[in-house]
Amino acid sequence: MQTLTLNNGVRMPALGLGVFQTPPQETRDAVTAALELGYRHIDTAAAYGNEREVGQAIRESAVPRDEIFVETKIWISDFGYDETLHGCDKSAAKLGLDRIDLLILHQALPSDFDRTLAAYRALEKLLADGKVRAIGVSNFMVDHLTALLDATSVVPAVNQLEIHPYFQQRAVLDFDDTHGILNQAWSPIGGITFYPGYGEHRVSVLQDPAVTRVAEAHGKSPAQVLLRWGLQQGRSVIPKSTKRHRIAENIDVFDFALTTDELAALDALETGRRGGPEPEAVTLADFGRAIPEA
């Protein structure tokens, strides 16, 4: 497994399993399969409602805990200094972990950015106290990152973003690269583009002729090509699947390389169309939800 070094020296497996929208029992089975198949990085979140099952699968695995990189996220409802400290305690208890490898803020809260800053200062405290090994953010745009860096002392280790050939967020990627923030792709195979919520533009990146041509040239699946595209550009990728054969397929991406022309062909698929929520539209009124106690 290829690893990436975060800006504080912590090493993280470049490819992980995501468990977004995965029901609890399916989460346990998917994480169990992933660990058996060689994954050593699991990405979850308080808002997913399946941290407990991630932790259960890790405890039941034959893989030693110190070989598994666990990443989770604080939801906006738990933003604020004391609230975020407690949010970490809730996640750690559900996961059954003494220390979380990477803890990130799930979204910026532009309508109350002071609360976002307080939440990040809580992450800094957790890092200083050794309760987490690295801290970061998710879905932060350049203006959010600029304001964060101006007001805090620890540069985020990671910014987890929607990144796939149809939506590449190059301005954010470039800003992160400049400041030593690792870009991590959620929906790296463009799954968000064929979810019902994508509206009238619903389409599968996996069926794009530019992608399928590259896949045929390498004897790989379109999903494997898209994961390779992200990895070769230095990003972390966290594909989601609950099917064992797909989980196995998604990790089998370290035995081939895309050419410069192939990378450029995938880069050229940019549409500028976001699949996830607009970051500026995220408010407690519309997106707040109570995160249960452990």
VOGU-3710 file (C-alpha; in Angstrom, 3 decimals, decimal comma):
1> mqtltlnngv> 0,000/0,000/0,000  1,328/3,409/-0,980  1,488/5,886/1,902  1,482/9,678/2,062  3,267/11,799/4,651  1,124/14,473/6,291  2,568/17,883/7,157  3,243/16,798/10,755  5,155/13,675/9,717  2,327/11,164/10,251
11> rmpalglgvf> 2,125/8,586/7,476  -1,297/7,719/6,065  -2,261/4,993/3,573  -3,053/6,747/0,299  -6,169/4,668/-0,375  -8,888/3,968/2,143  -12,439/2,701/2,453  -15,196/5,278/2,815  -18,452/4,379/4,559  -20,698/7,346/3,665
21> qtppqetrda> -24,406/6,385/3,709  -23,546/2,783/4,574  -26,063/1,211/7,003  -24,564/-0,026/10,296  -24,519/-3,782/9,604  -23,281/-3,285/6,062  -20,568/-1,013/7,466  -19,282/-3,729/9,767  -19,193/-6,249/6,915  -17,559/-3,801/4,482
31> vtaalelgyr> -14,821/-2,797/6,936  -14,207/-6,448/7,809  -13,831/-7,308/4,117  -11,602/-4,291/3,492  -9,203/-5,181/6,291  -9,040/-8,770/5,063  -8,248/-7,517/1,551  -5,381/-5,272/2,639  -6,942/-1,889/3,380  -5,379/-0,095/6,316
41> hidtaaaygn> -7,299/3,207/6,175  -10,975/3,632/7,101  -12,853/6,936/6,724  -16,072/7,512/8,672  -17,860/10,462/10,320  -20,079/11,233/13,287  -22,867/12,224/10,896  -22,748/8,860/9,115  -24,127/7,062/12,160  -21,822/4,072/11,735
51> erevgqaire> -18,715/4,829/13,802  -19,692/2,108/16,288  -19,713/-0,557/13,560  -16,383/0,649/12,158  -14,882/0,224/15,610  -16,444/-3,193/16,046  -14,979/-4,439/12,768  -11,548/-3,098/13,725  -11,635/-4,812/17,129  -12,730/-8,115/15,590
61> savprdeifv> -10,055/-7,980/12,894  -6,788/-9,881/13,085  -5,013/-6,708/11,935  -3,256/-4,940/14,834  -4,789/-1,600/15,740  -1,526/0,285/15,167  -1,574/-0,807/11,520  -5,002/0,760/10,860  -5,449/4,464/10,129  -8,868/5,666/11,342
71> etkiwisdfg> -10,298/8,973/10,171  -13,543/10,557/11,363  -15,277/13,935/11,261  -17,003/16,384/13,591  -20,408/17,498/12,305  -21,417/21,197/12,340  -23,939/20,588/15,144  -20,970/19,889/17,430  -18,974/22,978/16,423  -17,742/25,253/19,183
81> ydetlhgcdk> -14,761/24,722/21,485  -16,322/22,664/24,274  -18,827/21,084/21,894  -16,069/19,831/19,604  -14,031/18,450/22,486  -17,131/16,508/23,492  -17,745/15,515/19,875  -14,311/13,906/19,811  -15,119/12,025/23,010  -18,348/10,747/21,443
91> saaklgldri> -16,587/9,557/18,308  -13,728/7,934/20,223  -16,163/6,092/22,473  -18,240/4,827/19,554  -15,117/3,754/17,694  -13,697/2,214/20,862  -10,387/4,008/20,369  -8,080/5,750/22,803  -6,689/7,894/19,995  -8,057/8,873/16,582
101> dllilhqalp> -5,545/9,007/13,740  -7,144/11,897/11,845  -9,991/14,103/13,083  -11,421/16,701/10,730  -14,215/19,277/10,604  -16,855/17,892/8,226  -17,851/21,237/6,681  -17,151/24,896/7,138  -20,028/26,830/8,705  -19,787/30,124/6,783
111> sdfdrtlaay> -22,859/31,619/8,466  -21,125/31,281/11,862  -17,437/31,070/11,093  -16,483/32,011/14,639  -17,995/28,701/15,702  -15,953/26,978/12,989  -12,782/28,607/14,325  -13,635/27,570/17,882  -14,135/24,004/16,670  -10,740/24,014/14,959
121> raleklladg> -9,047/25,411/18,077  -10,540/22,430/19,907  -8,892/20,159/17,327  -5,596/21,914/18,027  -6,060/21,188/21,736  -6,847/17,537/21,027  -3,708/17,293/18,887  -1,561/18,898/21,590  -3,003/16,518/24,192  -2,272/13,457/22,034
131> kvraigvsnf> -5,903/12,438/21,640  -5,555/12,640/17,858  -2,511/12,174/15,645  -3,479/14,706/12,967  -6,231/17,250/12,316  -7,828/18,668/9,208  -10,905/19,910/7,438  -13,367/18,843/4,762  -15,179/20,806/2,052  -13,269/24,010/2,915
141> mvdhltalld> -12,911/26,474/0,050  -10,040/28,936/-0,422  -11,738/31,739/1,522  -12,515/29,388/4,415  -8,940/28,117/4,462  -7,491/31,620/4,302  -9,588/32,757/7,264  -8,702/29,600/9,181  -4,965/29,955/8,610  -5,085/33,609/9,660
151> atsvvpavnq> -6,773/32,777/12,977  -5,171/29,481/14,075  -1,685/28,053/14,496  -1,803/24,484/13,138  -2,063/24,100/9,362  -4,636/21,409/8,533  -3,024/18,132/7,521  -5,845/17,246/5,128  -8,672/18,881/3,199  -11,222/16,266/2,117
161> leihpyfqqr> -13,052/17,410/-1,010  -15,352/16,258/-3,766  -12,808/15,465/-6,484  -13,423/13,460/-9,651  -12,822/14,248/-13,344  -16,157/16,059/-13,702  -15,448/18,334/-10,700  -11,813/18,966/-9,871  -11,736/22,123/-7,719  -8,296/23,072/-9,046
171> avldfddthg> -8,139/26,423/-7,237  -8,619/24,683/-3,893  -6,195/21,889/-4,798  -3,542/24,437/-5,740  -4,068/26,434/-2,532  -3,766/23,264/-0,461  -0,617/22,186/-2,293  0,948/25,592/-1,695  0,257/25,403/2,044  1,229/21,770/2,607
181> ilnqawspig> -2,356/20,529/3,033  -2,962/17,081/1,563  -5,921/16,848/-0,789  -8,155/13,869/-0,126  -10,882/12,909/-2,580  -14,330/11,855/-1,510  -16,390/10,446/-4,379  -13,112/9,780/-6,251  -14,866/7,622/-8,861  -17,632/10,199/-9,298
191> gitfypgyge> -20,329/8,273/-7,473  -22,010/11,536/-6,532  -22,675/12,183/-10,238  -25,052/9,272/-10,541  -26,851/9,694/-7,217  -30,502/10,761/-7,634  -29,706/14,082/-5,954  -27,542/15,112/-8,910  -30,754/16,132/-10,667  -31,242/16,412/-14,409
201> hrvsvlqdpa> -27,488/16,183/-14,979  -27,290/12,712/-13,414  -24,620/10,798/-15,332  -21,916/8,270/-14,529  -18,298/9,331/-14,931  -17,555/5,608/-15,129  -19,326/5,466/-18,510  -17,565/8,459/-20,038  -15,863/7,359/-23,288  -12,609/9,059/-22,271
211> vtrvaeahgk> -12,532/6,939/-19,117  -13,554/3,664/-20,742  -10,891/4,076/-23,467  -8,163/4,377/-20,854  -9,594/1,428/-18,930  -9,566/-0,765/-22,028  -5,983/0,231/-22,802  -4,805/-0,978/-19,398  -7,130/-3,939/-18,928  -8,584/-2,246/-15,855
221> spaqvllrwg> -12,050/-1,100/-14,818  -13,145/2,529/-15,166  -13,222/2,804/-11,364  -9,617/1,640/-11,139  -8,590/4,209/-13,736  -10,260/7,041/-11,805  -8,601/5,981/-8,559  -5,245/5,802/-10,332  -5,855/9,296/-11,756  -6,222/10,657/-8,223
231> lqqgrsvipk> -3,315/8,724/-6,745  -0,892/9,720/-9,505  -1,630/13,374/-8,813  -0,610/12,933/-5,178  -4,056/12,767/-3,637  -5,536/10,430/-1,075  -8,628/8,591/-2,318  -11,366/6,993/-0,219  -13,762/5,072/-2,486  -16,932/3,690/-0,947
241> stkrhriaen> -18,342/0,226/-1,587  -20,211/-2,430/0,354  -19,582/-5,218/-2,162  -16,561/-7,399/-1,463  -15,581/-7,761/-5,131  -15,714/-3,983/-5,613  -13,709/-3,400/-2,440  -11,107/-5,821/-3,810  -11,152/-4,130/-7,221  -10,658/-0,666/-5,739
251> idvfdfaltt> -7,428/-1,564/-3,958  -5,949/-3,249/-7,036  -4,601/0,003/-8,493  -0,896/-0,065/-7,685  0,303/-2,206/-10,600  -0,202/0,208/-13,500  0,330/3,862/-14,351  -1,481/6,326/-16,566  0,491/8,155/-19,239  0,790/11,925/-19,366
261> delaaldale> -1,699/12,000/-22,242  -4,156/9,808/-20,353  -3,969/12,033/-17,283  -4,577/15,063/-19,501  -7,582/13,400/-21,154  -9,196/12,853/-17,757  -8,280/16,368/-16,616  -10,125/17,684/-19,683  -13,462/16,237/-18,468  -14,024/19,100/-15,984
271> tgrrggpepe> -17,645/20,349/-16,009  -17,531/22,713/-13,033  -20,682/21,056/-11,693  -20,632/20,248/-7,980  -22,495/17,159/-6,791  -22,423/17,831/-3,052  -23,985/20,829/-1,290  -22,670/24,300/-2,006  -20,297/25,109/0,890  -21,788/28,575/1,357
281> avtladfgra> -25,270/27,046/1,714  -24,352/24,905/4,729  -26,172/26,301/7,776  -27,259/24,849/11,079  -30,869/25,596/10,175  -30,736/23,477/7,027  -28,055/20,906/7,844  -27,936/20,679/11,624  -28,673/17,290/13,180  -28,123/16,035/16,675
291> ipea> -25,197/13,615/16,989  -26,171/10,990/19,569  -24,128/10,339/22,668  -21,975/7,256/22,800
//
